[in-house]
Structure formats: structure tokens, C-alpha cells
Amino acid sequence: MGEAQVTGRRERKKAATRAAIVRAAHELFLERGFDAVSVREIADRADVSPTTVFTHFPHKEALAFGDEDVRHERLVAAVTDRPPGTSISAALKAHYLAELAALGSEPERSLLALMEQTPALAEYAERMWFRHEDALISAITAEFGLTGPSDEIRFYVRFALQIQLGAARSADPEPTIDAGFRLLDDGWLRYQRRFG
């Protein structure tokens, strides 16, 4: 058996273990609440050791956000792979609306409610969301052909990420997103024109 096949099997096994841990954690969190569930209980339900759980997830809070890497890739791709002629703000706005629409179905809706009821999860979610900041700054900086990010790019990304957080807490997210980007774009569009 070739090295690529061994590596492929190993990666599939890791992904399956990770998915089983996330599934077990979500089931237990939804059954009993985040604070009432131990990592050992999650490990038992997933049929792995607690050490294995911590190998895949450094914090218990991370178990509630098992798809964070995928969300990171989708967010950056919304900017880097947007159709020609689509502004960065329009691409982010469409991405935010699609992500929030996906949260309206189960089990995402129940997990979102759990997060809102659990201060540790709400705080962790906000920290994780701003983890995307550097990647977006780098993508926009590269697109503009700059050697390093400007203050305008840094502020734009920080404020654009903040819009999503505000919309997630809103009963009607679309007007919140519209208002946020309308305010942000007044200054951003003037800055962006410098780069064609």
C-alpha cells in the first residue's frame, strides 16, 4: 500500500473521529446544557478517550463549533472567489445572509439558542469570529497589491466582522446587515477607488 493511501486513510479516520466527537458533544449539550456535560461524558458517547477529545479540540467550548475551520474557509473564499464586479462588501453581505439562513434550520437553530443561553459559549464564539480577521486583512491587502495592510483595511475588516455579530443577535438580520454595510461603505468606497 502506497504512502498516499496510508495518509488518505489516516486523514479519513481523523475526520471520522472528529465528526463523532462533535456529534456526541452536540447531542449531550442539547440534552442537558453545555455546563452540565463533562468532556469525559462526551468521550464516552463518542467511544474515544478524553485525551483524544482534547487532541481534536483544545477547549470544551470548541466542541460547540466543530465546523469552525470550514466557516473560516467559506468566509475568506466569499472575498477571494467573489464574481468579477462584485464589491467586497456585497460579497460579505451575501455570505452573512446565507450563513444566517443556514442557522435557521436544525440542529443549528438549537445550537444557536444554546450558545445565546451560555455566556462561556457566547464569549468563545465572538473570540472565534474575530480569529478570521487576519485572514481577511491578508486577502484584501493582497488584492490591492499592497506590501502590508493599511489602517483602513484593518478597520474595514474589524467593522465588517462586527456587522455579522450584530446581525446574528437581531430578530431581523437583513436590515441590520444593510445598515452596517451602508455606514461602513461610505468611507470604504472612497478608499477602495484608489486601487481601481
KARAPE-V27775 format. One record per pair of residues at least 6 apart in sequence whose C-alpha atoms are under 6 Angstrom apart, sorted by the first residue. I is the first residue (numbers start at 0). J is the second residue. If there is no record, write none. Layout:
{{I & J} {I & J}}
This chain:
{{19 & 45} {20 & 45} {21 & 62} {21 & 65} {23 & 41} {23 & 44} {23 & 45} {24 & 41} {39 & 49} {42 & 48} {42 & 49} {60 & 120} {75 & 135} {77 & 90} {78 & 87} {102 & 108} {114 & 120} {114 & 121} {115 & 121} {140 & 148} {162 & 179} {166 & 172} {166 & 175} {166 & 176}}
